[in-house]
Structure formats: C-alpha cells, structure tokens
Amino acid sequence: MHVLYLGINDPKEVTLMNGLTAPLNMQVHYISFSAHADFAQTSTFLKELMPPNIILVHGEANEMGRLKQKLITQFADRNTKIISPKNCQSVEMYFNSEKMAKTIGRLAEKTPEVGETVSGLLVKKAFTYQIMAPDDLHVFSQLSTANISQRITIAYSGAFGVLKHRLKQMFESVESLPDEESEGPAFRVHERLTVKYESEKHISLHWRSDPISDMVSDSVVALVLNISREIPKVVVESEEATKTEEENNKKAEKVIHALLVSLFGDVKFGENGKLVISVDGNVAHLDKQSGNVESENEGLKERVRVAFQRIQNAVKPIPLSMS
C-alpha cells in the first residue's frame, strides 16, 4: 500500500537549526513505498476473521516479537493460538471439522425423536450438505438414481433339491416359489436373490444390486461352484435333501450340548428339557428354547448365557432379517 501526504497546509516559513527563519519556497511530499499493512490494519483484519491460529512470518525478529505481544493482549479473551516460528521450524495446527447437514424433502416432513436414526443420501453442493430420500434426489438436484438388476447363469448338473438343502444350512430363509410366478422350479433367498432351474446343466441367479444382495449372490455362487467340484462325490439323496426342520434341530441340539460340555464339563439333562450345568459346586439351569439362565452365582449365570448365545449364533443359519 502506498501512502501519499501532500503539503497543502505547509507553512510559508520554517525555522532553521540556527534559530533563523527562512521562506519556504518548495512543496514537501511524504511517500511510503512499503506494501505491508501496519498494526492497525493487521489487527482490524484479524478481528474480522477471528482465526483460531495466527502465524507470524517474514519479518524482523524484534518487530515480530512486539507484534506477537500486542496480538496476545488483543486476543486474550479468546482461545487464539499465536505463533512466531523461526525459519524451518515446524508448526502444528488443530481444526474442528464439524459439519452441519439439513434434511429436505420427505425426510423433513417429520421431526425425528432424540436418538432416532435418520437414513438418506448425503449430497454436497458447494459448501452445504443436505440429506434427502433417494426418491427426492432428482427433485432437489441434477442427479438421478437407477436400479441395477443382475442375472448370472452358472453351470450346474446336480440335483436342484440338493442345492436348496445346502443353502438352507447357510441361510435362515430359503423359500420355494410357485411355478406360475417363476415359470419353473425356483426358490428365493431372504427375499433378495432368486435361484432358477434353467436346464439339466444350468441354473440362473437374479437379484437387484445392493451391498447385501451382492454379498448373498457371491456366497451362493461360491456354494454352487463348490458343489460342482464335489460331484460325483456328493451322494446326497433327494430324501436327505428334504430333511425336516425337526431333524435339523435335533442335530443342532447335539452340537450345542457337545460344545457346552467342552466348556463347562458337567452338563446334564434336567426337567422340562433344561440343561443343568455344574461348575465348582455352583449350578446353573439353562432353558434351551428361550436362552434364559437361572443360577445363584451371577458369574456362572453370565458365563453360561454368553456361551450359549455365541454357540447358537455359530450353529444356526445366517439371519438377514435385520438388514
């Protein structure tokens, strides 16, 4: 910044060093060639910005020190970090990156309760964030959504019932579809993936793409390929493939009992189908149907409850109902 002072009100006479006066027959112009702001301009600029960090660089050490002290005094009531580093000295600054997003469209029609989760698409436009329902994306932005339907055909020459039986061992929900709906033998896995019988040598998978459905399809493909490698070693008859749920539950109960014995040792069958578990003189009664545990020893009660829950999760098929 260049500052120019014109001598408009200059006196007609000036006093010399020897005390004599002399007429002033000239004009005096004061010009500053410095491009730097002074303290008043710098402090005004900082007051407008109110930055959390101020770093003073490129100046004479003493003057920089004076400026730093003045700024410390000026910003004493604020949590402002003022640093005057030496050459090549590293400086660390910490920032709060809190961002606010506004819900618009259908999501804004209802005020959520405290602790309630709001689910939608987060859209950034310039420096603003908005949360909206997928169906509102084309209304409030120039973006649009689309559904991707996927289909894959896999070579498979095994029995279709065997495949369904193997999938039931992995997933909680595997339901057959009516022939008029699927135009042939088919079943659906967790309402996400449809497996169709195409011919004696091929099956097809159909699903609408999303992270969960893609994961399910990958696991089904892996299972089909694994069965194909085992043929003809797989000798599962059609009767075995249609085992009743009761038989499967009995098999699971045997596995659960064996694992509990390996953990606690003394596990016996008690009244009403409950298991009696004894450890160091303490007794716990486990209801296999509800998972409730009764025991006077709180430590044993909690150990049995947690162990039974984890064993059930390991033995039972994969549930996707919460997804």
TAFENRA-V668964 format. One record per residue. BURIAL is + if it has 16 or more other C-alpha atoms within 10 Angstrom, else -. Layout:
BEGIN
BURIAL
BURIAL
END
This chain:
BEGIN
-
-
-
-
-
-
-
-
-
-
-
-
-
-
-
-
-
-
-
-
-
-
-
-
-
-
-
-
-
-
-
-
-
-
-
-
-
-
-
-
-
-
+
-
-
-
-
-
-
-
-
-
-
+
-
-
-
-
-
-
-
-
-
+
-
-
+
+
-
-
+
+
-
-
+
-
-
-
-
-
-
+
-
+
-
-
-
-
-
-
-
-
-
-
-
-
-
-
-
-
-
-
+
-
-
-
+
-
-
-
-
-
-
-
-
-
-
-
-
+
-
+
+
-
-
-
-
-
-
+
+
+
+
+
-
+
+
-
-
-
-
-
-
-
-
-
-
-
-
-
-
-
-
-
-
+
-
+
-
+
+
+
+
+
+
-
+
+
-
+
+
+
+
+
-
-
+
-
-
-
-
-
-
-
+
+
+
+
+
+
-
+
+
+
+
+
+
+
-
-
-
-
+
+
+
+
+
-
+
-
-
-
+
+
-
+
+
-
-
+
+
-
+
+
-
-
+
+
-
-
-
-
-
-
-
-
-
-
-
-
+
-
-
-
-
-
-
-
-
-
-
-
-
-
-
+
+
-
-
+
-
-
-
+
-
-
+
-
-
-
-
-
-
+
+
+
+
+
-
-
-
-
+
+
+
+
+
+
-
-
-
-
+
+
+
-
-
-
-
+
+
-
-
+
+
-
-
+
-
-
-
+
-
-
-
-
-
-
-
-
-
-
-
END
